[in-house]
């Protein structure tokens, strides 16, 4: 009975009902649409961070990150690879690297860079470099004295493919060594900082230059799926630590390797939910105002019902039920509109090229693809429904307190 009466009552004044429905629909739509843009940006930022030589998990010598020199390298990597396979399974990919600071020069320029020795076939599957070659070719394991550089680096050094570069660094004997490499490929990373910072050579050539023999700087691991909360990576790291039981190796997840990214994601989620409450605050005033108007118009009706024996709690229940139908209708329509809006732009995304300079600093992609999270949709619905019913209690209680005598004095 309450449901039937409530549904009929909300349509006694269609214009007012439609206005409040539009407020709820627009509020829910903005929560879902803007939330999906933020989540899409977060996911792409993590993907970019992981693909830029970070991976899901990295293994180093404990002192390497504080002092990335050849002395802080790892050995006995066959045992380590067996531990990775045993603990993480076949779905995970990994690659060894030699990574040291170096100086690169040609006839006109000189600059500090990061020299990265890679296993070409394995590295192509776990980081951006496999799909980033824009001219020339990718490295091969059998290459000797070959190097690939970034597009911005090529422009900065005023050089081209097939030209030579001289690399200098410190070897395991604390001597400065140098070696000539010929450019065979140019990569594009979407960030001039990355293109200027990294140069890549086969790992065998890096070891030979630095006299590292069976030592490497790091192992980067890519898990089969991405979890931007980091829980999956933390669990995998714990499993790996239980298997290796070795204090000379340090296992870290991308959250530990990218602390600023982790802090941004935590802050982003916090502000998203604050945004939800801000939207509801504006919506809540409309709900209270509309419900109060309806109650004042029906004051004599409430007085008559009280005179016929309806208890105050039943009056409250009736008014809250009316609000419930309004909110549910608005939430459903808002969700549908939000999903349709996201679907409309999910194929081509939103082009942020005009903001590329600022976006690069934070690793934000140039093309933003929205992503709907179930938990965000659920939170938006709970916030609107729960708080909406809560604020409707004020006009409902006001209606319940009306006495038949007071109602008779109303025109």
N, C-alpha and C positions, 0 to 999 in steps of 0.2 A: 504493500500500500504506500509506504513512504517513497519507494522508488518511482511509482507511477505518478504520485502527486508532485514529487520534486521535478520530474521531467516535464510535466505539464506547466508547472509554475515558472520554470526558467524561460518558457516560450510565450508567456503572457505579454511580455514586452520584447518582441524580437529584436528591435533596434539596439536596445541596451545589451541584450545577450550577445549579439554579434560583435559589438564593440569590445566587450571583455574577452570574448573568444579570440578576436584578432590580437589583443594584447598578449594573451597566453601563447598563441601560435607563433607570433613574431619572437617572443621571448625564448621559447623552446627551440625554434629554428636557429636563432643566433647562437644559442649555447652549443648546438650540435655542429653547425657550420663552422663557426670560429674555432671550436674545440678540435674539429677535424683538420683544419689548417695548421693549428699548433702541433698536433700530434704528427701530422705528415712532415712538418719541418723538423721535429725532434728525430723522427726515424731516419730521414735523409742525412741529418747531421751526424748521427751515430754511424750510419753506413759509410759516409765520407771519411769519418775519423778512423774507422776500422780498416777501410781499404787503403788509407794512406800509411801503409807499412806498420800499422798497429796490430791488426788482427784481433781475434777474440781474446786470446791469451798469449803472453810472451814469457819465455824462459831466458834468464840471464845469469851471469855471475852476480853475486850479491852486491858488489861494488860498482858494477858496470854503469848503471844509470847515473850515479853521482860523478863518475869519472870514466867516460867512454873511451878508454885507451886499450891498446892491444894486450896489455898486461892483465886486464880484467876480462879475459876471455874464458870460454868453457872447453873442456875436452871430454873424451869418452862419450861422444854423442850417440854411438850405436846403442848403448845401454839406455840412453835417454829416449831415443826413438821407439825402442821396444816398450818402454813404460808408457809413452803416449798412446801407442796402438792398443796396449792392454787396458788402459783406463778409459780412453775416449772412444774407442771403436773405429770401424772403417769409414763412417760418415764424415769424420773430421779430416781436414787437410792441414799440412804443415810444410814449412820450408826452412832451411838453414840460411843464415846470413852472416856476412862480415860487414860491420858498419863502424867506420871510424871517421874522425874529422880529418880533413885534408885541405891542401891548397892546390888550386888548378890555375894554370896560366897558358897563355899563348903569346904570340909576338907583341900583342897590344895591351892585354889585360891580365889581371891576377885577382883572385878572390878566394875566400874560404868557402868550402862546400862540405857536404857529407858524402863520403864515398861508400857506396853500398855494393857489396859483392853478393850476387844472387845465384840461386839454382834456376835458370831461366824457365824450364818446363814447369816446375813446382810453383815458382813465384807467380807465374801468369794466372794461376788458379786462385790465389789467395789475396792478391792486392791489385790496385788500380793499373799497374804498369802493363799487365797483359793485354789490356784493351785500349791503351793510351797512345800507342804509336801513331803519329800523324804523317810522318814522312820517313823514308828509309825503311829499315827493317828492325825486328826485335832481335835480341841476343840469342845465340846458340851456345850450348855447353862447350862445344869444341872451339869456340872463338878464341883467338889469341890477340891481345892488345886492341880489343874493340870496346867501344863505350857508347852509351846512349845518354842524351842530355835533354833538358827541357826546352820548350819553345822560347820562353823568356830568356833562358841562359844563352841560347843561340844568338838572339838579337843583342843581348848585352855584350857578348864577346865578339860580335861582328864576325862570326864564323859560319861554316856550313858543313854539310855532310861530306865526309872523306878528308876533312882537315884534321890536323893533329892537335892534341892537348897534352900538356905535361902535368902529371899528378905527383904531389909530394906529400909524404906523411912520415910518421915515426914507426919503425918496425919493432919486432920483439926484442931486439938487441939495443934498443934506445938510440938507434942511428936514423938520421934523416935519409930516406930513400926516395927516388923519383923514377917514374916510368912514363913512357910515351904511349898514348892510346889514340886510335883513329875513330872518329865519329861515324857510326853506321846507322843511327836512328835518332829521331827527335820525338819526344812524347809531349802530350798536353794534359795537364792535370786540372784545368779550370781555376788554378790559383797560381799567380806569378811567384808567390813565396816558395811554393813547392817546386815549381819549375826551375827556380834559381838555386834551390838548396841541394837537391839530390842529383847525383849522377850514378849510373849503374854499369857494372862490369860483371863478367862471369866470376863466380866465387873462387874458381881455381886460380884465376889471374890475380885476384885480390890477395889470396893466401900466398901466392908466389912472391908478389911484390913486398908483402909485409913479413915474410918468413914465418907464417903462422902454422905451417904443417897441418896437424890434425885439430887445430883450435878453430872455434867460431865465436862470433860475438853474441848471437841470439838465435832462438828458434821461435818463429811466429806460427801460431795455430789458429785456424779458422774453423769454427763449429758449424754444423749443417744449417742451423737456423739462428736467426737474430732475436735477441731478447733485450730491448733497450732498458729494461729494469735492471739488468745485470745479474739476476738471480741464477739463470742457467749457467753463465760463465763462472760465477762464484762456486757453484756446485761442482762444475767440471774441474776447476782449479783444486778444490779440496780432494777430489778423487785422485787427481794427478799427484798431489803431495803425499797422499797415503801410499801410493805405489813407489815413488822414487825414494822417499825417506833419505834425502841427501841435503845437508846443510850448505853445500857448495853451489847449489842451484836455487834461484829465486823464481817462483812462479807468480805472475801477476796478471790480473784481468784488465780489460780495456778501461774499466772504471778507475783502476789504480794508475794506469798509464796516462789517462786523460782526466785528471781531477777537475779541471775547469768545465769540461763537458758534463761530468757527473753533477757538479754544483748547479749548472744551468738547468739540467733536466729536473732536479729536485725543486728549484725555484719556479720553473715553468709550470709544473703540476700544481704547485701551491697557488700561483696567481690565476690559473685556470679556474680553480674552485672559488676563489675570491670573486672572479668575474661572474660566476654563476649566481652568487649571492647578491651581487650588485644588480644584475638583471632582475632577480626576483624582487628586490626591494622596490624597484619601480613598478613591477607588476603587482606586488602586494597592495600598494596604495589603491590601485585601480579595482582590485577585488573587494577590498573593504568598502570603498566608496560606492561601488555598484550594489553590493549587498545591502548596505545601509539604506540606499535610496529605495530598494525594493521593499525593505522592511517598513520604512516610514509610510510608503504607499499602501501597505497591507496591514496597518496597525489595527484597524477595526476588525479585520479578519482574524488576527491573532487573538484579540480580545474575545471574539465570539467563540473561538475554539477553546480558549481557557474557560469560558462560561459553560461550555458543553462538557467539560471534564478532562480536557487534554492537559497532561502534566507538563511542567516546564522542560523536563528532560526530553520529552517527545517533540516539543517545539524546536529545541536545539538540534535534535537529530534531523528534523525536516529541513532546517536551513542548511546544515552541514551537508546533507545529501544533495541539495541543489548545487552547492559549491563543488561537490565531488564530481557531479556530472559535467559541470562546466570545465573543470580542470582536466578530467580524463579526455573529453572531446578535444580540448586544446592541445594536450600532450600528444595524442595520436596524430592529429593533423600536423602539428609542428614537426614530429618525427618524420612523417611522410615527406613533408616539404624539405626538411633537412637532408634526407637521403637522396631525394631527387636532385637537389642543388649540388651535392657532392658528386653524384653520378655524372652530372652534366659537365663538370670540369676535371674529373679524375682521368679521363683519357689523355688530354693534352696538357693538363696541369696549368699552373699560373706562372707566367714568365716574369722572373725578377731580375732580368738582365740590366734594367735601369739602375738597380741597387747593387750591382755586382761588386763594386769596390768595397762597400760596407759589409756585404754578405760574406765575402771571402774570409774576412777576419774571424768570423764565427763558424766557418765551415758550412754556411747555409747554401743549399743548392740554387742554381740559377733557375731551375724549373721546379716548382713546388707542387707535389701531388698530395691532396688531402687524404686523410686516413681516419676512419671512424673506429673508435674503441668502444667495445660493449660496456665497459665500466663507466665511460663518460656519459653514454646514453642513459644508463641506469641511474647514475648520480643526478643528472639533469632532471629525470622524471621524478625521482624521490624528493629532490629539493622543491620542485614546483608543487607536487602533490602534497607532500608532508607539511611544508610551511604554508601552502595555500589553505589547507584545512585548518591549520593552527590560527591563522589570522582571521578566518571566517568565524571563529568562535566568539569574537567580540560582538559582531552584529547579531549572532545567533543568541547569545546570552541576553543582549539588549531586548530582543524580541520575546524571550522567555520571561522577562520581568514585567512585561506589560500586563496590567490587570484589566478586567472587563470594565471597571469604572473609568480608568484612564482612556481606554479605547473608545468609550462612548463620547468623550469630549472631543475626539478627533473628527475633522470634517472629511 
